Amino acid sequence: MKRKRLLALSLCAAMAVTSLAGCGAAKDTESSTAQTTENTEAPAKAEEEVKAEEPAESSEASTEQESAEANTSDKPFEGVTLKYATTQTASTGEENLKLIELVKEQTGIEIEFYVIPSAKAGEVDKTLVSLMAGDEIDLIYNTKPGLKTFYNAGVLEPMNALAANAGYDIKGTYGDYVPEFDGDVYGLPAFSDIWITLYNKQIFDDAGVPYPEAEGWTWEKYIETAQKLNNPEKGIYGSLMLDYDCYNYMYALQKGWEPYKADGTANFDDPLFKESLEFFYGLGNTEKIQPSILEFKAANIPWNAFVSTGQYGMFMCGGWVTSVLNQFDKYPRDWKVGLLPMPYPEGCDKSTLTVPGCYAVPVTSKNKEAAFAAEACMAENQYTLGMGRVPARVDLSEEEINSYIEESLAKPFEFDALSVDDFKTAWFDGGRTALSEKIIGYGDAAISQAVIEEGQLYGQDAQDIDTTVSKIQERANKAIEEDK
């Protein structure tokens, strides 16, 4: 299925490029499908030399023959070189090196890294700065929420027209994971970080509590289970969560809340958001199943505390945390881990938070058709590189999923005896609604900061819930207006 779809993509793109070559001298046009190749100098000079040597009819015949051959090639962009913007560290990383080799093998496209320094805290993304300055870049990577900033800046090429010209089914391949803004897609998702529940089997065994099951794993069941695991004498909490912004509104999202109203203003005065704040901070302050936010800050609890301390019965966070579970040299442990999906409110549909990692084509690319072909290859196949990724593709068969989990995801966790079914239930449940972990829209970065700051004041009992909601709503609306 993969090779047929990529072949169709390559052939359609080849016909688009060939038809442009037959139009005479190369010109810039407004159409996203009428672009010249990235390795411009050699082809452009060759074309100029041919035109200067006319009227040789043999040259025209040769060009027609070459065009005909290009139409039948399954690698129409072979030899094209594209620039992929990334950091120095990422450019030497095993996964990226494997990825560009894969693209070359399947499409013939050469990818060179366009190294850009990482932005420091508080600085604007330097890739965005480079694009706004007009630097020619063909491919970038960012999360779905991160791409919204690039979209707002007007530096991303829309995908719909490129996909239509190539006969490529974006929605059928990636479903709701695609970064879609104002009716157009602006990237292709390669993998998704899906939220899960990890649990310490030793703490369950010591407390005489049966291991929880995925079926009916609601927040109510989560709290009930965590309470049974609490052991203050041994310093054990039944639950651990971090201080990220999304914990403040996750419960509201799962109940259908949206951060923006239909008119574009903030929606934090919705009762669901208030309920969500009370729910999250109540886990520590009222239910006492995890450290309160005051205790969390005072003790400076790190993100890896679940693995490094072994003092928490359950940990609810993004699936990326599994990357440290099998690092026994850094985080030695003699207890086994269990895996469950994210809990959901009783009476609601099953859901989870997600953050897709995506590839996108900037407007400064001089060869958008080739960039789209490379982007599609990267997005479809990155999960096969053996780096423990959860593919964002929704078109994989059950056999393909089972094989991938068994050969790639489950093997590193042989110590924990995690099964294929454990991973399928937590990460590949097609009936589970995927919700954006991050707020995506005008003023989103400032809004997230307001949620954290005001929410934690409420959690520390420094201001009441109504004042908290009112301040977040006010700061959010201000951020929206300033960002427009």
Order of alpha helices (4+ residues) and beta strands (2+ residues): alpha-alpha-alpha-beta-alpha-alpha-beta-alpha-beta-alpha-alpha-alpha-beta-beta-beta-alpha-alpha-beta-alpha-alpha-alpha-alpha-beta-beta-beta-alpha-alpha-alpha-beta-alpha-alpha
